Amino acid sequence: MWRIFLTICLLCWSADGQVREVRCRNESDEPVDWYIIYKAPKLNNIGTTGLEYIYIDPNGKKKETLTTDLTYKPINHPNGVLANTLRPIFTTSMTDNFGFISYSDQPPGCNAQDKFGHSKGVVMMNKTTGVWLLHSVPQFPFLRDQNNFYPPSGVKNAQTFICVTFNYEEFNMIGEHLLDINAFTFEDHIPNNFYESLQKLRRTGNNIRKERLNGVRTQDLTSAGRTPFHSFAKYKIANTIMDTDPKRFEGDLYVTIAKEYQTNVRVQTWPCKQDEPYCVTNQHQVINIESVKTNLGTWGSGNDHSKWCVATDTIKNKFPLLICIADVNRALSQYKRPGGALCFIHKEASELFKGLINQTDACSVKRPRPRDPACDPDSE
């Protein structure tokens, strides 16, 4: 009889989320080392609902969630890839063996001040493994509720997510990265026995904390599956720099990435007041993507709130298989703010995203200029 009782207790313990491994998970609830999601926008002309997405994980598994697929799970599905990954924070029982931080410049119900990073993500971990989910969706997660975690506003534009499973030891450096970009914490639970860098990210009042000294900071991280990653915390330019001053590019995250990897890059970011391509002679180029073409349909950057870049294939490039999922846009207002990116080298992932590029700017394009007179680059 006691064996039956013990079995029931163990099952309940697992169902409560307290012994569940904290790892990135696919739509079948299987643990994966990492994945990238590229969500489509809601567009009548291509028939998308804004809940379809493209998915890839380290096995090179690619999936485009077409609504005609009988196994289709939209991005807001309570048993889909995001819900499966975030399930540890959906439980109401927080313990001393589990911690999480949700951060966003646009959390549910408000916007963070410009001194905070234009950055969005979730970190959660126990003393063995954890997850860093970096994304571009305002007000996400909307609630810690398996059935209501995805914000209704998040269907309008295209968005990106990258989830990486890390061993606990890497979260000290991840905490340092979040302090470097002055991430705005809007919900958290960090026990006192977790890394000090994570404790410093706890939400207190208006997140008053001493800002880090300005400057580029990069860190080498290794996933639980031994995949090398590279995090970037970018430089902030002075508020007095004009949009015609060449020194403004010092605050361009993507120029920093191009120089670090010694490669040309193609960049997708929100196009409102987007800066012109970086095409300095004898320098690595940074070119804006104008539209993407997928099996889900073709859309322009005006419907795309995702932030990513890939290296281009040229003989001079040392890292042609580079892909980065990032936080910030190529706009002067965000050159003045903290932000960052998570980059790695992966053949299938980089080729997938390069294959989506439909149209790009030419070096002759001159900006910044608004695509919409009423647009606000910091609104996305």
Protein Blocks (a to p, Z undefined) as FASTA:
>chain_A
ZZmmmmmmmmmmmmnopmgccddddfkopacfbdcdddddddfklopahlaccdddfkop
acdddfklmkbccfklckbmklmmmmmmmpmbdcfkbccddddfbdghiacdfkbccddd
dddddfkbccddddfbehiafbacfklmbcfklmmpgcddddddddfklmmmmmmmmmmn
opacfbdcddfkbcfklmmmpcehjlpacdddedddddddddfkopacdddddddddfkb
cfkbmklmmmmmklmmmmmnopaddddddfehpacddddehiacddddfbdcdfkbccdf
klccbdcddddddfklmblmbccddfbdcdfklmmpgcdddddddfklmmmmmmmpmbdc
dfkbccdddfblkbcfklZZ
